[in-house]
Amino acid sequence: MSLQEFDSIINRMQLAFEYAENLGQYTDAAKILFQMNEQLPDDLQISFEELDSHDAAKSFTKQHFVEMKSTIVLYRQRLMGN
């Protein structure tokens, strides 16, 4: 995947994530995080715990979004090096 393709996909997913989170739809936001994670190569994917309940979704998204952003930056740097 090229850097441009990755950026395009991730930018759309980040917008969808922020939209869902702003609407308080934390379960949907968590699903988007899982989908973003799937876009990363295996060696960079974050090991997420299973989402047990709707109530846990808010803390899950808050906890993992920052980690996801950092991992995305690492992968972008890798793609720029190719």
C-alpha positions as CSV (number, residue, x, y, z in Angstrom):
1,M,0.0,0.0,0.0
2,S,1.3,3.4,-0.8
3,L,1.5,6.3,1.6
4,Q,-1.2,8.2,-0.2
5,E,-3.6,5.2,-0.2
6,F,-2.9,4.6,3.6
7,D,-3.5,8.3,4.4
8,S,-6.7,8.4,2.4
9,I,-8.1,5.4,4.2
10,I,-6.9,6.4,7.7
11,N,-8.2,10.0,7.3
12,R,-11.7,8.8,6.4
13,M,-11.6,6.4,9.4
14,Q,-10.4,9.1,11.7
15,L,-13.2,11.4,10.6
16,A,-15.7,8.6,11.1
17,F,-14.2,7.8,14.6
18,E,-14.4,11.4,15.7
19,Y,-18.0,11.7,14.3
20,A,-19.1,8.6,16.2
21,E,-17.3,9.7,19.4
22,N,-18.8,13.2,19.2
23,L,-22.3,11.7,18.9
24,G,-21.6,9.5,22.0
25,Q,-21.7,6.3,19.8
26,Y,-18.7,4.8,21.6
27,T,-19.4,1.2,20.4
28,D,-19.2,2.4,16.8
29,A,-16.1,4.4,17.5
30,A,-14.5,1.3,19.0
31,K,-15.4,-0.7,15.9
32,I,-13.6,1.9,13.8
33,L,-10.5,1.6,16.0
34,F,-10.5,-2.2,15.3
35,Q,-10.8,-1.5,11.6
36,M,-8.0,1.1,11.7
37,N,-5.9,-1.5,13.4
38,E,-6.5,-4.0,10.6
39,Q,-5.0,-1.5,8.1
40,L,-1.6,-1.8,9.9
41,P,0.9,-4.5,9.2
42,D,0.9,-7.4,11.6
43,D,4.0,-6.3,13.4
44,L,2.5,-2.9,14.3
45,Q,-1.1,-4.0,15.1
46,I,-2.2,-3.2,18.6
47,S,-3.3,-6.0,20.8
48,F,-6.8,-4.9,21.9
49,E,-8.7,-6.6,24.6
50,E,-12.3,-7.7,23.7
51,L,-14.9,-5.1,24.3
52,D,-17.1,-6.5,27.0
53,S,-20.0,-4.1,27.1
54,H,-21.4,-0.9,25.6
55,D,-20.5,0.8,28.9
56,A,-16.8,-0.1,28.5
57,A,-16.7,1.4,25.0
58,K,-16.1,5.0,26.1
59,S,-13.1,4.2,28.2
60,F,-11.8,1.8,25.5
61,T,-11.9,4.5,22.8
62,K,-10.3,7.1,25.1
63,Q,-7.5,4.6,26.1
64,H,-6.7,3.3,22.7
65,F,-7.1,6.2,20.3
66,V,-3.9,7.9,21.4
67,E,-2.0,4.6,21.1
68,M,-3.5,4.2,17.6
69,K,-2.4,7.6,16.5
70,S,1.2,6.9,17.6
71,T,1.2,3.6,15.7
72,I,-0.2,5.3,12.6
73,V,2.7,7.8,12.7
74,L,5.2,4.9,13.0
75,Y,3.7,3.2,9.9
76,R,3.6,6.4,7.9
77,Q,7.3,6.9,8.6
78,R,7.9,3.4,7.4
79,L,6.0,4.0,4.2
80,M,7.9,7.3,3.6
81,G,11.2,5.3,3.9
82,N,10.2,3.0,1.0
